[in-house]
Amino acid sequence: MVVETQIAQFDSIALDSGATLMPVEIAYEAYGRLNAENSNGILITHAFTGDAHAAGVSHDGGKPGWWDNMIGPGKAFDTDRYFVICSNVLGGCQGTTGPASVNPATGKPYAMSFPVITIRDMVRLQRMLVLSLGITRLLAVAGGSMGGMQALEWAVSYPEMLLSCIPVATTWRHSAQQIAFNEVGRQSIMADPDWNQGEYYDTKPPARGLAVARMVGHITYMSDESMREKFGRRLREKDKFGFDFGVDFEVESYLRYRGSQFVSRFDANSYLYITKAEDYFDLANGTGALADAFRTVQTRFLVISFTSDWLYPSYQSQEIVRVLRRLNGDVAYCDLPSNYGHDAFLVDVAEQTELVRGFLASTARTVRPA
Amino acid sequence: MSGTVIESPRVSLEERPDFSVITQIIEPATRVLDLGCGEGEVLAWLVEHKHVLARGVEISPSLVRKAIARGVSVYQGDIDEGLADYPDGAFDYVILSQTLQETRSPLEVVSEMLRVGRRAIISFPNFGHWNVRWSMLFTGQAPKTKLFPYDWYNSPNIHFLSIQDFENLCEQHGFPIEKRYFLAGSSRIRMLPNLMAQTAVFLLGPKR
């Protein structure tokens, strides 16, 4: 399945901050075919550094999509049955309007003049895209991590527009620990002199700061056990310590590699804006009363967490599930055993496939004409 | 539904004769919660044949996975704790099949079932069955029978009860018994149930 990212443009979008972006573009990919009733659409929402390229191989470079093991013919999100859409988030740097985009008013990149955005803003733009594709009600919105936050936001903001919601390895509000890790990442970028208050598009990007931010991120995506299995204390291409500050351990080499790889594909200012959107995310708007947010929701839910995920621990998913149960909502929940930490949602696909396939099929049965 | 023959779930029917009783008790288009629902066979059958609104609770992640794969909305959690989240009268029926003897606080579980459900359906293996009595009397050891196949040290059963014990519990705590079904294999037992029945199924009505 060779795929190409497309761009949709809209005149403007009003944001939670009060600002308005004019115009706004959104990059997206779509797989499968929309049926005659427009009732088989599924929106996939991506995690922090993901993009619209969720499945298939890109026409330029042949890169597989980030959830290609879950989306495609015969897979969990079966493109023989469903029309699957994935878009790059607002504030991102993979085709959707973000801080690296040119501000038409100045002819220069927005940089730090880009308005601060929220998860709700991202979802608002996705809704514009979905409606422009002729879909007024989605069969499902599904995503992991920050993608799960968007899926939950969809259920709360536009309950009439989705039949089911699949939040995976996520939370209904960012916790102190999650905010703390994001702040370390932001400080790392802003402490790099090359960041230059965000004005680096004509010069060189804050590569060192961004790489360190990514290294911290990767630690939080793994688990103690998965790191022990993957690296242990193995040395990198040497038999004994170097007695210097070059790379000694495999884990150091891995993190440096991941950090430097990331710099070539991700914009540092997008890192700042998107992590801020995550940190602002709180479905209860600071009241702590999640039940109020879900009060009118009629959506079916499949909530999935992973036992070794310490970045988005299972208790956060269980809080969502408990509130939905108290409201007598339709919610299925599974805490999948895994050693992979937060990364499990991208890696442990066999169990997720079983869950998602059955859940989607039973949801689809409810829309079939009797 | 009238005029059509409803077959009960084929899965596990031989090992679990109570399934056919339970599925017959439940009225069409009702709200059903199954505690310890396993792979969700009963719920899936009820959805398909009686169009019920089905929910399940199950503690084993592998069973939860299979139940969700069947399309049943099952929550992975503990029966003893899990019921607290449901509002009063959320269901028409709450099922507890062959699990009462495994719960930590059976009395609380039954009370909670009748809080969240208008009716409760409870089945359990009868510890008063003659085979159990015989085994205990003649071996002097914790009984190991077809109904109670476990060694005492690895049995999931922590609260053994007979039919008479359950009747007493309902009497003492005012749980109204609407119907009783006593089974040996898949046959109904009418005489001396506490001695002759292997499995009991009770339908408890709204608490007075």
Interface residues (C-beta under 8 A of the other chain):
Chain A: R300 L302 V321 R322 R325 R326 L327 N328 D330 V331 A332 Y333 C334 D335 L336 P337 E351 E354 L355 R357 G358 F359 A361 S362 R365
Chain B: R55 P61 V64 R65 K66 I68 A69 R70 G71 V72 S73 V74 Y75 Q76 G77 D85 Y86 P87 A90
